[in-house]
Amino acid sequence: MDAHDVMGRCTEVIDKRAPGLVRFVAGLRWGGLRTVDPDGWTWGAEAAAGVGLGLGARGALRVASGDRVRVPLLPAVLVGWLGSHLAVWRWDTLRWRKRRVALVVDLPVEGVVAIAEQLGADGRPVQRWEKGSGRSRVHGLWCRAGDVRAVNRAIDAAGVRRP
């Protein structure tokens, strides 16, 4: 058994126990963006906007303080880029959630995983979610609003009662 298999098994165990953590870490792959698949031009435009924002804020602060406060160049540019990326991330998240529906499924984690895998194999982009802890833990599925009927049919075929 090599390191790749060990990491795969560890990921599966963590994914079953805490899918929110795995989804969060996997979402960091593209900086948290879900609906946009960024390329070089996207990153360049975001960086340019961030540099402009940081330099503009640096100049505005210097003018507003009567040249008493001078922000170093590198922190201003980094904070500007971070602000730019957070704005794009927030826009992307709102755009993603507007087209998605969260369904609560009264089923153990294994059943939710099985339904999500079945729907994924059918070509439907379904993600599972979980919140809470202990006995108050709630499981469910994220799906596109247009796929709700197909997801409900899959849940009914599995013999699951929805709350």
Beta strands, then each sheet from edge to edge (+ up, - down):
strand 1: 100-104
strand 2: 127-131
strand 3: 138-144
sheet 1: 1+ 3- 2+
end
